[in-house]
Amino acid sequence: MIHYIFPNKDIKSKNWSEVISSEVRQPIQLNGDIRESLFLVLKYLLLRKKYIYFFRYLNDYDNFILTLFKFFFEFLICFLTSLSKNKVRWVAHNLNRETSEYYPLITKIRRKVIAYYSESIYLTSELLYPEAQKIKPFSKNKEKLKITSFGGKIESDISLSIEIEKSINFIKSTKENVKFGLCATSLSEKCYHLRNISKLLDKLNNNSDSFTVMILVADFKSDSKGRKLWVDLFNELSLRDDVVIFHQGNVSEEYLASNIDFIYRTLSDISIPMTLYNACNFKIPIVTDDLGFLKFVVRHYSVGIILDFYDERDFSKIFYERLYEINISSFDKFLLDNNWDIGGKSLI
């Protein structure tokens, strides 16, 4: 039996593993600690077990020594796996950069090493192929490129969503013709939507017949560094009457679907956010800015709108006209092409 090793235990590896298990293969999910990964690889080598190791997120540390250690352990995993005629594969969630890059040069070298040793490199959408042709190390390993996928309908905790629903109902009781957007996000510099919420709401609520409120789920309170960027942003947004901030918890798009008019998401990197799958599964349009990669997916599948019309005088009117013109069948088409079953089987 071949063991499929996922170093990160999250919703993606969990759902892929369910598909892999159904194909009479043995998936293993680890806790994200590179030391545990190396220990398991060494154990399997001693026991002469066959395995495939999947690299995924290649985030580094703000500590230079820890980053070097991680690089060294990754190299050992690659070298020993190759030497033992087992296989390394890489699911490249982000093409142009990792979410956390404290030492970009080291990250660049790590990506090259892992690409070299990988039997297959998985992109998370077929639409990413043209971008991969332009970016190293993918452009140097075209013959290794394959496609995997995420999917919709995942389990989520509704406790926070119940609190959000209470706020929505209260606002509805105090205002007429109110609309709601949802932005659930991590605090990362790639999250352009965080910096653009004020501009979007200013345009939507300026001389408009409706009033748009953004439900923002972003854990400002637990930001370990208390970075000035996030402190200033929190201070700015918390003063607005069209932003309601929730600091922590998982959001259930399914539970909130009947109360949310759109989901706002714009990433500056070249990646496919899980948010897109959740939105399509529960028929909630995606709103994204005219930058990053997400706009190409939104345009291709017609599952949302692209904010390329900020200069239009009737911005709010155009915004909601385009939003309500979206055909529900577009969401189904996206999920027909992109789902856990396709994703899991492709990794096999």
N, C-alpha and C positions, 0 to 999 in steps of 0.2 A: 504493500500500500504506500502511496505517495502522500506525504504530509505537506500541507499548504500552510506556511507560517506567515501570519500577518503581525507585524511588530506593534501596530496601534489598535487597541481595542476600542472601537467606536461603532456608531450606527452603520457605517458603510461596511466595515469588515464583518460585522454581525450579519447583515443581510446577504452579503456575498457568500459568507460561510454556510448559510442555510441552503443556498443553491448548490454549493460545492458538495455539502454533505449528502444531498439528494442524489448526487452522481457517484455515490459510493467512494468518496475520497475523504480524507481526514484533515479538516481545517483546524488551525490553532491560532488563537488570538492572545497576544502578549500585552503588557501594560505600557509600552512605549519607551521602556528603559533599554538602551542599546546594550547594556551589560547583560541583561537577561537574554537578549537575542543571541549574543555571542556565546553565552553559556549553553543555550539550547542547541545551537549549531555544533558546538564541541561535543555535547552529549550524543547527538545523532550521528556524528562522525565515528565516535567510539563504538556505538551500537550498530553501525553500518545501516542506518535507516535512510531511506530515500526521501528527499524533501525538495520543496521549492520555496525559496525565501523571497518575499515581496517587500522591496523598499517602497515607502510611500512618502510621507512628509519629511523633508530634509531641513527642518528648522534648526537653528543653532542656538547657542547660549550667549549671554552678554559677558560670560567669563571666557577669556581666550584659551586658558589651559583646558577647561572642560570641552570647548569646541574642538581642540586638537585631539583630545582623547576620543571624542565621538568619531572624528574622521579616521583615526587609527583603528578603532573597533569595526567601523564600516568596511574599511579596507580588508581587515582580517576575515570578516564574514564573506566578502566577495572572493578573496583569494582561496580560502579553505573550501568554499562551496564549489568553485571552479576546479580546484585540484582534485576534489573527490567525485567529480563528474555529476554533481547535483546542479541545480539551476537557480540563478538569480533573475528576478523580474522586477520591473520598476513601474509603479503606477504614478505617473507624473501629474499631480493635481494642479500644479502651477507651472506654466511653461517658461515665463521670463524671469521669475524670481520666487523665492520662498516667502511665506508670510512673515517669518522672523529671520532677518539677516543682519546680524551684528557685525559679521566679518564676510562681506560679499565675495572677496577674492577666494577665501577658503571654501565657501559654498559653491562657487563656480568650479573649483577643482574637484570637490566631492561629487558634484553632478557628472563631471566628465568621467571620473573613475567608475561610478556606478553604471553609467551608460555603456562604458567599455565592457564591463563584465556581464551586463544584462543580456539574457537570451532574447527577451522581448521588453519593449517599452510601451506602456499603455497610455494613450491619450483618453480623456474623458468625454470626448465628442468627436464625431467624424468631421464636424465643422472646424476643428482645430488643426486639421492637416495642413492647410495653407500657411498657417502661422508657424507650425513646427518646421516647415521647410526653410524658414528664415532664421531660426534661432538655434545656436549651438547649446548643447551637444546633439540635439535632435536632427539637425540638418546633416550631421556627420554620420548618423545611424539610421538613415531612412528605411533600410531593409528590416529594421527591428520594430518599426512602429505598428502598433495595433490599436484597437478601440475597445474600451470597456464603458460601463455606464452605471449610474446610480438608478434610483427608482423613487416612486412616490409611496404614499401610505406607510408611514413609519409611526411607531409608538411615541407618544409624547405626554408629558405631565400637564394636566389641565389646571393645576392649582393656581399658577400665575395668571392663566387665561381667565379664570373666574374673577380675579381681581380686576383685570383689564375690562371685562364685560361690565362690571359694576360701574367703572368710571365712564364707559361709553354710554351706558343707560342714564347716568346722572347728567352728562353733557347734553344728551338728546332731550332731556326734560327741561333744560334751561335755554336751549337754542333751537331755532327753526332751520330746516334744510341744511343739516350738518352732515358732512362726509368724513370718512376716516381712512387714513393710510396707516400701514404698519411697517415699522423698520426695526427688526430684531437683529442685532449686530454685535460683533466683538469690537474691541477698541484696537484697530490696526490702521496704520497710515494708508494702506491700500483701500480702505473703506471710504471712498470719495463721498458716498451718500451722507456720511456724518457731517462733513464740511459744507454740504450743499442744502441741508434741510431748510435753513432759514431762507435762502434764496427761493427755493421751490414754494414754500408756504407764503412768502411775500407776494409772489406772482399769482398764486391761486386765490389768495384772500383780498387782493387789491381790486376794489370796485366789482366785486362778484356777488351774484345773487345767493350763492351758497357759502358755507364756512367750512373749511377743511382743517381737521385736527390730525396731527401725526402722533400715533402711539409709538414711542421710542423705547425699546428694551435694550439698554446698554449698561453694563456693570461699571459705572463710573466709580462707585464706592470702593470696589475691591481692586482698583488699579494699583498694583503693588508699589510702583514708583511715584505715583501721584504726579505724573508728568504734566508740565504746565499746559501743553497742548490740550489735554483732556479736561484739566481743571477749568481752563478758560472757556472751552466749548460747553461744559456743563453749566457754568455760570451764565453764559449767553442764552442757552436753550431753556433753562429753568425759569427765566424771566418772561418767556413767551406764553400767552394764553392759548396758543394753538399747538402747543407741544405738551404731552403728558409723558413723564419719564418713569420707567420702572427699571430698577437697578439689577435684578438678577432673576434667574429662573428660565425654564424652557417654555417656549410658546407653542400652543397647539393651533396651527392654522385651521385645522378641521373645526375646532370648537368655535373659533372666531369668524369663520368664513361668512356667515350671514350678516355680520356687523362691519366687515372690512371691505372697502371699495377697491383698494389696491395695495400692493406691497412695493415699497421703494427700496431699490438695491442698485448700487453702482460700484463696481470694483475696478481699480486702475490696473490690476494685473491681468494676465491671460489665463483665466480659469473659469470653471463652471461651478457656480455656488449651489449648494444643496437646497437653498431657498427656492430656486427655480422649480425643482421637482415638487416640493411641497405646494407651491402656488398652483402649478398645473394640476396636481392631484385634486385640489379642492376648488378649482375653477376661479382662482383669484388672479386678476391681471397683474403683470409685473410692470413697474414703471422704472426706467433706467435712463441715465444720461447718455449723451452722444460721445462716449469715450469708453475705453476698456473693451473687453471681448463680449460681454453679455449682450450688448446691443445687436450683434450679428445673429445670435440665437433667437432673440426676441423677434427680430425682423423675419428670419427664416421661417419660424413657426407661427408668427402672428399671435403670440401669447401675451402681448402687452404693448406699451407705447414707448417711443424713444423721444426724449426731451430735446428735440432739435428746433424748437419753435419758441424759445424764450422771448424773442423780440416781437412776437405777434401781440397786437393790442388786446385782443380778446383771448388771452392765454387760457384763463380758467374755462371759458366756454369750449374752446378747441380741445382742451385737455379731457374734459368729461365726455364730449362728443366722440372722440377717438376711443376713449376707454369703453364706452357702452356699445361701440360698433364691433367689438371683438366677438368672434364666433366661438361658442363653447366647444365646438368640434375641434378647434385648434389645439386645445389642451389635451384632448384624447389622442390626437395625432402625435403630439410630442411624446406622450407616455407609451404609445405603441412602438415608437422608435427607440425609446430610452427607458429601460426598466431594470429591476434587480435581476430578473431571469437572464436577460441578454448579458448584463454585466458579469454575473457570476460564471456563466458558461464560457464567456470569452476569456476569463482568467484561467480556465482549465485548458 
